[in-house]
């Protein structure tokens, strides 16, 4: 499969979140990397963004991290061999059992845990996912793909992002950030985790945060960490 396919599932129960074309822009910017400097080649493939409410986010946060309450973003990597097959954010949300070692994912309050990324069939009463099929990033001029970062010929699932819309909105208010700026940060941060970036050490955190700053600046957003103590 050439290019990147982004599936957006709205399981938020009517919560506000950005338009799909904005989510698409932010995912592609994170995959492309900073417009200047060394970029990281990424495989073409699939990203699922599942927008959820507090109940589902809290369920996943408890299952994978042993933490109570909802969190802003959970990143589920697709290529972990210890991950149960036929599992996804959808299957987990529908009550299927899953096992895996929880992994931390970096925006304050954000977390990552392993899960298979191929979307499961929607549960009863759930709308089918809206799928955006994007052009290859090496496509002919005129395609709306960001510059930077080559796409490999291997088309593999990249992973799932489960984003809790109410939590992201609350954080934006508390941190005095614009709605779109904070959403962009959450999406970029989550995609970088799918690409292997982390912040378990000070060096890792600095590398990841610097990359986030550059990507967000290329999108017209200010430094998301500028007001952090």
C-alpha positions in Angstrom: 0.0 0.0 0.0 1.4 3.3 -1.0 1.0 6.4 1.2 -0.7 6.6 4.5 -4.2 5.7 5.4 -5.8 7.5 8.4 -9.0 6.1 9.9 -10.9 8.4 12.3 -13.4 6.9 14.6 -15.7 9.1 16.7 -16.7 7.3 19.8 -16.7 10.4 22.0 -20.5 10.7 22.4 -20.7 14.1 20.8 -17.6 15.8 22.3 -15.9 18.5 20.3 -12.8 17.7 18.3 -11.0 19.2 15.3 -12.1 18.6 11.7 -10.7 15.5 10.1 -8.6 17.4 7.6 -6.8 19.1 10.5 -6.1 15.7 12.1 -4.8 14.5 8.8 -2.5 17.5 8.5 -1.0 17.0 11.9 -0.5 13.3 11.5 1.3 13.8 8.2 3.5 16.6 9.7 4.6 14.3 12.5 5.4 11.6 10.1 7.3 13.9 7.8 9.4 15.4 10.7 10.8 18.9 10.9 11.1 20.8 7.7 14.8 21.4 8.3 17.4 19.0 9.5 17.5 15.2 9.5 14.2 13.5 9.0 13.3 10.0 10.0 12.2 7.7 7.2 8.8 6.2 8.0 6.9 3.2 6.6 3.8 3.9 4.6 0.9 2.4 6.4 -2.1 3.0 8.6 -2.9 5.1 11.6 -6.2 4.8 13.5 -7.3 7.9 15.5 -10.1 6.9 17.9 -11.7 9.9 19.6 -13.3 8.8 22.9 -15.0 10.1 26.0 -13.8 9.8 29.6 -15.3 6.4 30.3 -13.5 4.5 27.5 -10.2 6.4 28.2 -10.4 5.6 31.9 -11.1 1.9 31.0 -8.0 1.7 28.8 -5.8 3.7 31.2 -6.7 1.3 34.0 -6.2 -1.8 31.8 -2.8 -0.8 30.5 -1.3 1.4 33.1 -3.2 0.6 36.3 -4.1 4.3 36.6 -7.5 5.6 37.6 -9.3 8.1 35.4 -9.1 9.2 31.8 -5.9 10.5 30.1 -5.3 12.7 27.1 -3.7 10.2 24.7 -2.9 6.5 24.6 -0.6 5.3 21.8 -0.8 1.7 20.8 2.1 0.4 18.8 1.4 -2.1 16.0 4.6 -4.0 15.8 5.1 -5.5 19.3 5.5 -9.2 19.1 4.2 -9.8 22.6 0.9 -8.1 21.7 -2.1 -10.5 21.3 -3.2 -10.8 17.8 -6.6 -9.6 16.6 -6.6 -7.0 19.4 -7.1 -3.3 18.8 -8.3 -0.2 20.6 -11.7 -1.1 19.4 -11.6 -4.7 20.6 -10.3 -3.6 24.0 -13.1 -1.0 24.3 -15.6 -3.7 23.5 -14.3 -5.7 26.4 -11.9 -8.2 24.8 -9.0 -9.3 27.0 -5.5 -8.2 26.2 -2.1 -8.3 27.8 1.0 -6.2 27.4 3.6 -4.2 29.2 2.4 -0.6 29.7 4.6 2.1 28.2 4.6 5.8 29.2 3.8 8.5 26.6 4.8 11.9 27.4 2.5 14.9 27.3 1.7 15.5 31.0 -1.1 13.1 31.5 -0.5 11.3 28.3 0.4 7.6 28.1 1.1 4.8 25.8 0.4 1.1 25.9 0.9 -1.8 23.4 -1.9 -3.1 21.3 -2.4 -4.4 17.8 -3.4 -1.5 15.5 -5.6 -3.1 12.9 -9.1 -1.8 13.6 -11.6 -4.3 14.7 -15.1 -4.3 13.4 -17.3 -1.7 15.1 -19.4 -2.9 18.0 -23.1 -3.0 17.9 -24.6 0.4 17.3 -21.2 2.0 16.5 -20.7 3.9 13.4 -18.3 2.6 10.8 -14.9 4.4 10.8 -14.4 7.3 8.4 -11.3 6.5 6.4 -9.1 9.1 4.8 -6.8 7.6 2.1 -3.8 9.9 1.5 -1.5 10.2 -1.5 2.0 8.8 -1.3 4.4 11.3 0.1 6.6 11.0 -3.0 3.6 11.6 -5.3 3.7 13.9 -8.2 3.7 17.7 -7.6 0.3 19.0 -6.7 -0.5 16.4 -4.1 -1.0 17.8 -0.6 1.8 16.0 1.2 4.3 17.7 3.5 7.9 17.8 2.6 10.6 16.0 4.5 11.0 12.3 5.5 11.0 9.6 2.9 8.4 6.8 2.8 9.7 3.3 2.6 8.2 0.7 0.2 6.9 -1.4 3.2 3.3 -0.6 4.0 2.8 -1.6 7.6 0.3 -0.5 10.3 1.9 2.2 12.4 -0.5 2.1 15.3 -3.5 3.5 17.1 -4.0 6.8 18.9 -6.9 6.9 21.4 -7.5 10.5 22.3 -9.9 11.6 25.0 -11.7 14.7 23.7 -13.0 16.0 27.0 -9.6 15.7 28.7 -7.8 17.5 25.8 -10.4 20.3 25.9 -10.0 20.7 29.7 -6.2 20.7 29.4 -6.3 23.4 26.8 -8.4 25.6 29.1 -6.2 24.9 32.1 -3.0 25.5 30.2 -4.4 28.6 28.5 -3.7 27.2 25.1 -5.9 27.4 22.0 -8.1 24.4 21.3 -6.4 23.6 18.0 -2.9 24.2 19.4 -3.3 21.7 22.1 -5.0 19.1 19.9 -2.1 19.5 17.4 0.4 18.9 20.2 -1.4 15.8 21.4 -1.6 14.3 17.9 2.0 15.1 17.0 3.2 13.7 20.3 1.2 10.5 19.9 2.4 9.9 16.4 6.0 10.4 17.5 5.5 7.6 20.0 4.3 5.4 17.2 7.6 6.2 15.4 9.6 5.1 18.3 10.3 8.4 20.1 10.1 8.4 23.9 11.0 10.4 27.0 12.0 7.9 29.6 15.4 9.6 30.0 16.3 13.3 30.0 18.1 12.9 26.7 15.1 11.1 25.1 12.7 13.8 26.4 14.9 16.6 25.1 15.1 14.9 21.6 11.4 14.3 21.5 10.3 17.7 22.7 12.7 19.5 20.3 11.2 17.6 17.5 7.7 18.4 18.7 8.6 22.1 18.8 9.9 22.2 15.3 7.0 20.3 13.8 4.4 22.4 15.6 6.3 25.6 14.6 6.1 24.5 10.9 2.3 24.2 11.5 2.1 27.7 12.9 1.9 26.8 16.6 4.0 28.2 19.4 6.2 26.1 21.7 3.9 23.9 23.7 6.4 23.7 26.6 7.1 27.4 26.8 4.9 28.0 29.9 5.9 24.8 31.6 7.8 25.2 34.9 
